[in-house]
Amino acid sequence: MAPVEVETIPYDIMAPVKNLKVVDKAFELPLVTSAYTEIVSLASPLTPYVENTVTTITPMVEGGYNAIKTKVEENVMPHLPEGTAEALQSKMNGAVAHLTVAVEKVD
């Protein structure tokens, strides 16, 4: 199979994702570039339907999330032992820091 030369790779789909050096190196491989191009061409007819669905569903999901969050804050949080919310927030911040460091090391 002859190598495929691609001038540019459309990163618009990957825009929300942090571009890692690993991704850039992978796209230098003809197999990865070819597979990506095929997937994009196969998925392109569905893209408007997916975008429309996401646009329609997002407000409903956000409303449901906010309702659940409000109920938990009103009914569950007052019954938790003192300092539990702060401890959970501290653990979550630590996990985010570990993940950030891990992602930076992968790059």
C-alpha positions as a Markdown table, in Angstrom:
| # | Residue | x | y | z |
|---|---|---|---|---|
| 1 | Met | 0.0 | 0.0 | 0.0 |
| 2 | Ala | 1.4 | 3.3 | -1.0 |
| 3 | Pro | 1.8 | 6.1 | 1.6 |
| 4 | Val | -0.9 | 8.7 | 1.6 |
| 5 | Glu | 0.1 | 12.3 | 1.8 |
| 6 | Val | -2.3 | 14.6 | 3.6 |
| 7 | Glu | -1.7 | 18.3 | 3.6 |
| 8 | Thr | -3.9 | 19.2 | 6.6 |
| 9 | Ile | -5.9 | 17.2 | 9.0 |
| 10 | Pro | -9.2 | 18.7 | 10.1 |
| 11 | Tyr | -9.0 | 19.2 | 13.9 |
| 12 | Asp | -12.4 | 20.7 | 14.2 |
| 13 | Ile | -13.9 | 17.5 | 15.7 |
| 14 | Met | -11.0 | 17.2 | 18.1 |
| 15 | Ala | -11.1 | 20.9 | 19.1 |
| 16 | Pro | -12.4 | 20.3 | 22.6 |
| 17 | Val | -9.6 | 17.8 | 23.3 |
| 18 | Lys | -6.2 | 19.1 | 24.3 |
| 19 | Asn | -3.9 | 18.4 | 21.4 |
| 20 | Leu | -1.2 | 16.1 | 22.7 |
| 21 | Lys | 2.2 | 15.5 | 21.0 |
| 22 | Val | 1.2 | 11.8 | 20.9 |
| 23 | Val | -1.9 | 12.7 | 18.8 |
| 24 | Asp | 0.2 | 14.8 | 16.4 |
| 25 | Lys | 2.8 | 11.9 | 16.1 |
| 26 | Ala | 0.0 | 9.4 | 15.5 |
| 27 | Phe | -1.4 | 11.5 | 12.6 |
| 28 | Glu | 2.0 | 11.4 | 10.9 |
| 29 | Leu | 1.3 | 7.7 | 10.3 |
| 30 | Pro | -0.5 | 7.0 | 7.0 |
| 31 | Leu | -2.7 | 4.3 | 8.5 |
| 32 | Val | -4.0 | 6.6 | 11.2 |
| 33 | Thr | -4.6 | 9.4 | 8.8 |
| 34 | Ser | -6.4 | 7.1 | 6.3 |
| 35 | Ala | -8.6 | 5.6 | 9.1 |
| 36 | Tyr | -9.4 | 9.1 | 10.4 |
| 37 | Thr | -10.4 | 10.3 | 7.0 |
| 38 | Glu | -12.6 | 7.3 | 6.3 |
| 39 | Ile | -14.3 | 7.6 | 9.7 |
| 40 | Val | -15.0 | 11.3 | 9.1 |
| 41 | Ser | -16.4 | 10.6 | 5.6 |
| 42 | Leu | -18.7 | 7.8 | 7.0 |
| 43 | Ala | -19.9 | 9.9 | 9.9 |
| 44 | Ser | -20.4 | 13.2 | 8.1 |
| 45 | Pro | -24.0 | 12.3 | 6.9 |
| 46 | Leu | -24.9 | 11.7 | 10.6 |
| 47 | Thr | -23.3 | 14.8 | 12.0 |
| 48 | Pro | -26.2 | 17.2 | 11.6 |
| 49 | Tyr | -28.6 | 14.7 | 13.3 |
| 50 | Val | -26.2 | 14.2 | 16.2 |
| 51 | Glu | -25.6 | 18.0 | 16.6 |
| 52 | Asn | -29.4 | 18.6 | 16.5 |
| 53 | Thr | -30.1 | 15.9 | 19.1 |
| 54 | Val | -27.3 | 17.2 | 21.4 |
| 55 | Thr | -28.7 | 20.7 | 21.1 |
| 56 | Thr | -32.2 | 19.5 | 21.9 |
| 57 | Ile | -31.2 | 17.2 | 24.8 |
| 58 | Thr | -28.6 | 19.5 | 26.5 |
| 59 | Pro | -31.1 | 21.9 | 28.2 |
| 60 | Met | -33.1 | 18.9 | 29.5 |
| 61 | Val | -30.0 | 17.2 | 30.9 |
| 62 | Glu | -28.9 | 20.4 | 32.5 |
| 63 | Gly | -32.3 | 21.0 | 34.0 |
| 64 | Gly | -32.4 | 17.5 | 35.4 |
| 65 | Tyr | -28.9 | 17.8 | 36.8 |
| 66 | Asn | -29.7 | 21.1 | 38.5 |
| 67 | Ala | -32.9 | 19.6 | 40.0 |
| 68 | Ile | -31.0 | 16.7 | 41.4 |
| 69 | Lys | -28.2 | 18.9 | 42.7 |
| 70 | Thr | -30.7 | 21.2 | 44.4 |
| 71 | Lys | -32.5 | 18.2 | 46.0 |
| 72 | Val | -29.2 | 16.8 | 47.3 |
| 73 | Glu | -28.1 | 20.1 | 48.7 |
| 74 | Glu | -31.5 | 20.6 | 50.4 |
| 75 | Asn | -32.2 | 17.0 | 51.7 |
| 76 | Val | -28.9 | 15.1 | 51.9 |
| 77 | Met | -26.1 | 17.7 | 52.7 |
| 78 | Pro | -27.7 | 18.8 | 56.1 |
| 79 | His | -27.6 | 15.1 | 57.3 |
| 80 | Leu | -23.9 | 14.5 | 56.5 |
| 81 | Pro | -21.4 | 14.7 | 59.3 |
| 82 | Glu | -19.6 | 18.0 | 59.8 |
| 83 | Gly | -16.7 | 18.4 | 57.3 |
| 84 | Thr | -17.8 | 15.7 | 54.9 |
| 85 | Ala | -18.4 | 18.1 | 52.0 |
| 86 | Glu | -15.0 | 19.7 | 52.5 |
| 87 | Ala | -13.3 | 16.3 | 52.7 |
| 88 | Leu | -15.0 | 15.2 | 49.4 |
| 89 | Gln | -14.0 | 18.4 | 47.7 |
| 90 | Ser | -10.4 | 18.0 | 48.8 |
| 91 | Lys | -10.3 | 14.4 | 47.5 |
| 92 | Met | -11.8 | 15.5 | 44.2 |
| 93 | Asn | -9.2 | 18.3 | 43.9 |
| 94 | Gly | -6.5 | 15.8 | 44.6 |
| 95 | Ala | -7.8 | 13.4 | 41.9 |
| 96 | Val | -8.0 | 16.2 | 39.3 |
| 97 | Ala | -4.4 | 17.2 | 40.1 |
| 98 | His | -3.2 | 13.6 | 39.7 |
| 99 | Leu | -5.0 | 13.2 | 36.4 |
| 100 | Thr | -3.6 | 16.5 | 35.2 |
| 101 | Val | -0.1 | 15.4 | 36.0 |
| 102 | Ala | -0.6 | 12.0 | 34.3 |
| 103 | Val | -1.9 | 13.6 | 31.1 |
| 104 | Glu | 1.0 | 16.0 | 31.0 |
| 105 | Lys | 3.4 | 13.0 | 31.4 |
| 106 | Val | 1.8 | 11.2 | 28.5 |
| 107 | Asp | 2.4 | 14.2 | 26.4 |
